[in-house]
Amino acid sequence: MNYILFDGSVRNQLLPFTFTRPVADLRVGILTIREKWEKHLGFTTTTVTEDYLSDKYPMVELDRNVLINASFLPSENLVGQIKDLSENQAIFYKDEPIAFFSLEGQEVDLKDFNITEYEGDDLLRIEHTWDIFSKNGEAIQRDFDLITKGRTSQPIPEMTPTFSPENIFIEEGAKLPLCSLNATNGPIYIGKDSEIMEGCMIRGPFALCEGAIVKMSAKIYGPTTIGPYSRAGGEINNSVLFGYSNKGHDGFLGNSVLGEWCNLGADTNNSNLKNNYAEVRLWDYETEGFARTGLQFCGLMMGDHSKCGINTMFNTGTVVGVSANIFGSGFPRNFIPSFSWGGSAGMSTYLTKKAFEVCKVVMSRRKVEFSEADAAILEHVFEFTAKWRRK
C-alpha cells in the first residue's frame, strides 16, 4: 500500500509555518507529523501540498493509495482502521475526511465513497498554530510511548538528580551532567547526541531532539519541545522549537512556536498573558484580521528564517512571518509580515537577495545546503506576502 499525506482544509490556519512546509512536516511532540505516521504505518510517505512546495515535497502515486489528512495525529486505533481501508472507502470525522482509498488516476469524489464516521475518543488534531503548543503535552506522551516501547534507556548519570526516573528516556550519546530532571507531570525524552548543560532545571513533559543543546542554568517548564540541532537557554514555558533554531540566551519564551532557522537575540522576551487577562487574539491570514484563540496564555508565533536583535520585546499574541528581521527598542506590531526589516519605529522590505545571503551563511554553519528548491519556496512566499507589507 502507498500512503500519501495531504494538507487538508486547515493549511491556511497553520500559516506562517505552512508557508515553507506541508502540514505533515510540522513538529508537535517529539516527532514531526510525518515521522509519527511513518513509524505507525511502517512505510515512508509522500505529500499532496501546494504546487510551489511540490518540488521539495513531491507526491508519488502507485496503483493502490491511501491518502491521509496530515492534520490528524495517528493513534493505534486510527491506524488500524486506515490499514483496513479498501477501494472507495473513506473515514471521516464530522465533515472532514481523515483518510480514503484511491486507485492510480482515479477521479475522487468523496460523495460517492462508502463513508465511515470515526467514533474513537483518541483523535488529536492540529487545526490552529496555537494547537502546536497547547496540544504538545499529549503529543509528547504519545511519541514517548511509541519511541521507547520495548527499549532500554541509557543510564541516568549519578550526579543528575531525577524525579520519576521511570518516565525519563535517554538516547545514546546524550550528555546531561549536574542537571535536574523532574518527570512527575510528564515524560522527559533526551535525544541522540543532545546535551543538557550543568545547572539546568527541566520539568516534563519535555523533548530534547537529536543534537539539540540546553545552555547552562536554563529553566524549562513543560510541555516543551526543543527540535533537532536547536539551542535553548534562559526561561522557556510550554513552547515548541521546530529545529535548527536558537533561543540560546537569557530571556523568557512562553506559549510560543518557533519555526526552523530562527534566532532570538540575547534578553529577548515575549508576553504570553495580557495585562487585563483577556482572551488572546492572533493574526489570521485568511480573514486578514485577528482571530479569537480561546486562550488566556498565548505568546509568539515565528515563521522560518526570522530573527530578532537583543532586548527585543514581543507583545502577547504576536505573529511573525517568514524571514523577518526585527530589532530596536519598544514593542513591534503584533503582526509582522514576511520579509519585513525593522521594528517599532517602522518596517521596510527585506529583499530576497540579502535574505538569501543570510540563509546560506546560517545553514552552512550546520552543514545544511540552502538549495534552489529552498530559494524558490522563499521567492514565492516573498511575492505572496507583499500585500501585507504594504499595509
C-alpha positions in Angstrom: 0.0 0.0 0.0 1.2 3.5 -0.8 0.4 6.2 1.8 0.1 9.9 0.9 -0.3 12.7 3.4 -2.4 15.7 2.3 -2.7 19.2 3.9 -6.5 19.2 4.3 -8.7 22.2 5.0 -6.7 23.7 7.8 -3.5 24.5 5.9 -4.1 28.3 5.9 -4.9 28.3 9.6 -1.4 27.0 10.2 0.4 29.8 8.4 3.1 31.1 8.7 4.6 27.6 9.4 2.9 26.1 6.3 4.3 28.8 4.1 7.5 26.7 3.9 6.4 23.1 4.6 3.4 20.8 4.2 1.2 20.3 7.3 2.8 16.8 7.5 6.2 18.3 8.4 5.1 20.4 11.4 6.7 19.2 14.6 4.5 18.6 17.6 5.6 16.4 20.5 8.9 14.7 19.8 8.4 13.9 16.1 7.0 15.6 13.0 3.6 14.5 12.0 5.1 12.7 9.0 7.5 10.8 11.3 4.6 9.8 13.5 2.6 8.3 10.6 5.6 6.6 9.1 6.5 4.9 12.4 2.9 3.8 12.9 2.4 2.6 9.3 5.8 1.1 8.8 6.1 2.8 5.4 7.5 6.0 4.0 5.1 8.7 2.8 4.8 11.3 0.2 2.8 14.5 0.1 0.0 16.4 -1.6 0.5 20.0 -0.9 0.7 23.4 -2.6 2.2 23.5 -6.1 5.1 25.7 -5.1 6.2 23.2 -2.4 5.9 20.1 -4.5 9.5 20.2 -5.9 10.8 19.8 -2.4 7.9 17.7 -1.1 6.8 15.5 -4.1 3.8 13.2 -4.3 4.3 9.6 -5.5 1.2 7.8 -6.7 1.1 4.0 -7.2 -1.7 1.5 -8.1 -3.2 1.5 -4.7 -3.1 4.6 -2.5 -4.4 5.7 0.9 -4.5 9.4 1.4 -4.3 10.7 5.0 -5.2 14.1 6.3 -2.0 15.3 7.9 -3.7 17.5 10.4 -4.8 14.3 12.3 -2.2 12.7 14.5 -2.0 8.9 14.4 -3.2 6.5 17.2 -3.2 2.7 17.2 -7.0 2.6 16.7 -7.0 5.1 13.9 -4.0 3.5 12.1 -5.7 0.1 12.3 -8.9 1.4 10.6 -6.8 3.1 7.9 -4.9 0.0 7.2 -8.2 -1.8 6.7 -9.5 0.6 4.0 -10.3 -0.8 0.6 -11.5 0.6 -2.7 -14.0 3.5 -2.5 -13.9 3.6 1.3 -13.2 6.7 3.4 -13.0 7.6 7.1 -14.5 10.9 8.2 -14.6 13.0 11.3 -17.7 15.2 11.2 -17.4 16.8 7.7 -13.7 16.4 7.4 -12.0 13.4 5.6 -9.4 11.6 7.7 -8.4 9.1 5.1 -9.6 7.5 1.9 -8.6 4.8 -0.6 -7.8 5.8 -4.1 -6.6 3.9 -7.2 -4.0 5.4 -9.5 -5.5 8.1 -11.8 -8.9 7.8 -10.1 -11.0 11.0 -10.1 -12.0 11.2 -6.4 -15.5 12.4 -5.4 -15.9 11.5 -1.8 -19.7 11.9 -2.0 -19.6 8.5 -3.9 -17.5 6.8 -1.3 -18.6 4.4 1.4 -18.0 6.7 4.4 -17.3 5.5 8.0 -17.6 8.1 10.7 -14.7 7.8 13.2 -16.1 7.5 16.7 -12.9 6.9 18.7 -12.1 9.2 21.6 -8.4 9.3 20.8 -8.4 11.9 18.0 -5.7 14.6 18.3 -5.8 17.2 15.5 -3.6 20.3 14.8 -6.0 22.8 13.4 -4.5 26.1 14.5 -1.0 27.4 15.1 -1.6 27.5 18.9 -2.6 23.8 18.9 1.1 23.1 18.4 2.0 24.2 21.9 -1.4 23.7 23.6 -1.6 20.0 22.5 2.1 19.4 22.8 1.9 17.6 26.1 -0.4 14.9 24.8 1.7 14.6 21.6 4.9 14.2 23.7 3.4 11.4 25.7 2.2 9.6 22.6 5.6 9.9 20.9 7.4 8.9 24.1 5.3 5.7 24.3 5.8 5.0 20.6 9.6 5.6 20.5 10.6 3.9 23.8 8.3 0.8 23.7 10.4 -2.3 24.2 13.7 -0.3 24.5 16.0 0.5 27.4 17.2 4.0 28.2 20.8 4.9 28.6 21.7 5.2 32.3 21.0 8.5 34.2 24.3 10.0 35.4 24.9 9.6 39.1 25.2 13.3 39.7 21.9 14.2 37.9 19.0 14.3 40.4 15.7 13.0 38.9 12.1 12.7 39.9 10.0 9.8 38.5 13.1 8.4 36.6 10.8 5.7 35.1 9.4 8.5 32.9 12.9 9.5 31.6 14.4 8.1 28.4 18.0 9.0 27.3 19.3 8.1 23.9 22.9 7.1 23.0 25.4 9.9 23.0 23.4 12.3 25.2 25.2 14.3 27.8 23.5 15.6 30.9 25.8 16.3 33.9 24.5 18.0 37.0 21.1 19.0 35.8 17.7 18.4 37.4 15.0 16.3 35.6 11.5 16.2 37.0 9.3 13.8 35.1 6.5 13.7 37.7 4.0 15.6 35.4 5.0 14.0 32.1 7.8 12.2 30.3 11.3 13.6 29.5 12.9 12.4 26.3 16.6 13.2 25.7 17.6 12.6 22.1 20.7 11.2 20.5 23.9 13.3 20.8 22.0 16.1 22.6 23.2 17.9 25.7 21.8 19.5 28.8 24.5 21.6 30.4 25.1 21.8 34.1 22.7 23.7 36.3 19.6 23.3 34.1 16.2 22.6 35.6 13.8 20.7 33.4 10.2 19.8 34.1 8.3 17.4 31.9 6.6 16.8 29.5 9.8 17.7 27.7 11.5 16.6 24.5 15.1 17.4 23.5 15.6 16.2 20.0 18.8 14.9 18.3 21.8 17.2 18.5 20.0 19.9 20.4 21.6 21.7 23.4 20.1 23.3 26.5 22.5 26.0 27.8 23.7 26.3 31.4 21.2 27.2 34.1 18.2 27.2 31.8 14.8 26.8 33.4 12.3 24.9 31.2 8.7 24.1 32.1 6.8 21.6 30.1 5.2 20.8 27.8 8.1 22.0 25.7 9.9 20.6 22.7 13.4 21.7 21.6 13.7 20.4 18.0 16.8 18.9 16.3 20.0 20.9 16.5 18.4 23.8 18.3 19.8 25.8 21.2 17.8 26.7 24.3 18.6 28.9 27.2 17.0 31.2 29.8 13.4 30.5 30.8 11.1 28.6 28.5 7.5 27.5 29.2 5.2 25.4 27.0 6.8 26.1 23.7 8.0 24.3 20.6 11.1 25.0 18.5 10.9 23.0 15.2 14.6 22.6 14.6 17.8 24.4 13.9 16.6 27.4 15.9 18.3 29.4 18.7 16.9 30.8 21.8 20.3 30.4 23.5 20.3 33.3 26.0 18.5 34.7 29.0 15.0 36.0 28.4 11.5 34.4 28.5 9.7 32.4 25.8 6.3 31.2 26.7 3.3 29.5 25.0 5.1 30.0 21.7 6.2 28.3 18.5 9.4 29.0 16.5 9.9 27.5 13.0 13.2 26.4 11.7 16.4 28.6 11.4 15.0 31.3 13.8 17.3 33.2 16.2 16.2 35.2 19.2 18.8 37.8 20.4 20.0 37.9 24.0 17.4 39.0 26.5 14.5 38.7 24.1 11.2 38.4 26.0 7.7 37.7 24.9 4.5 38.3 26.8 2.1 35.4 27.0 -0.6 37.0 29.1 -2.5 40.3 28.6 -2.5 42.8 31.4 -6.3 42.6 31.6 -6.2 38.7 31.5 -8.4 38.8 28.4 -8.6 36.2 25.6 -5.7 36.5 23.2 -6.3 37.1 19.5 -3.9 36.1 16.8 -3.5 37.3 13.2 -5.5 35.2 10.8 -4.0 35.1 7.2 -7.4 34.1 5.7 -9.6 36.8 7.2 -6.7 39.3 7.4 -7.8 40.2 10.9 -7.2 39.0 14.4 -9.0 35.7 15.3 -10.1 34.5 18.7 -7.9 31.7 20.2 -10.0 30.9 23.3 -6.7 31.1 25.2 -5.6 33.3 28.0 -2.0 32.3 27.5 -0.5 32.7 24.0 2.8 34.2 23.1 4.9 34.3 19.9 4.4 32.5 16.5 7.5 33.0 14.4 8.0 31.6 10.9 11.1 30.0 9.4 14.3 32.1 9.0 13.0 35.0 11.1 15.3 36.7 13.6 15.3 39.4 16.2 18.0 41.5 17.9 19.0 41.8 21.5 16.4 43.0 24.0 13.5 42.6 21.6 10.1 42.7 23.3 7.1 40.9 21.8 3.6 41.6 22.9 1.1 38.9 23.8 -0.1 37.1 20.7 2.5 38.2 18.1 2.7 36.6 14.7 6.0 37.0 12.8 6.1 35.7 9.2 8.9 34.1 7.3 12.4 35.7 7.0 11.7 38.8 9.0 14.4 40.7 10.8 13.3 42.6 13.9 15.4 45.0 16.0 15.3 48.2 18.0 13.6 49.4 21.2 9.9 49.3 22.0 7.3 46.7 21.1 6.9 45.9 17.4 3.4 45.3 15.9 1.7 42.1 16.9 1.6 41.1 13.2 4.9 41.4 11.3 4.6 40.3 7.6 7.2 38.0 6.0 10.4 39.7 4.7 10.0 42.7 7.0 13.0 44.6 8.3 12.8 46.9 11.3 10.9 47.3 14.5 8.5 49.5 16.4 9.8 52.6 14.6 8.7 51.2 11.3 9.3 48.4 8.7 10.8 48.2 5.3 11.1 45.3 2.9 13.8 42.7 3.5 14.8 42.0 -0.1 15.4 38.3 -1.0 18.9 38.9 -2.3 20.0 40.0 1.2 17.8 37.4 3.0 19.2 34.6 0.9 22.8 35.6 1.7 22.0 35.2 5.4 20.2 31.9 4.8 23.3 30.4 3.1 25.6 31.5 5.9 23.3 30.4 8.7 22.5 27.0 7.2 26.1 26.2 6.1 27.2 26.6 9.8 25.1 23.5 10.5 26.3 21.8 7.3 22.9 22.1 5.6 22.7 23.4 2.0 20.4 26.3 1.0 19.1 24.7 -2.1 17.5 26.0 -5.3 14.2 24.5 -4.1 14.5 26.4 -0.8 15.1 29.6 -2.7 12.1 29.1 -5.0 9.9 28.5 -2.0 11.0 31.7 -0.3 10.7 33.6 -3.5 7.0 32.5 -3.7 6.4 33.5 -0.1 8.0 36.9 -0.7 5.7 37.6 -3.6 2.6 36.2 -1.9 3.0 38.2 1.2 3.8 41.5 -0.4 0.2 42.8 0.1 0.7 42.7 3.9 4.0 44.6 3.8 2.2 47.5 2.1 -0.4 47.8 4.9 
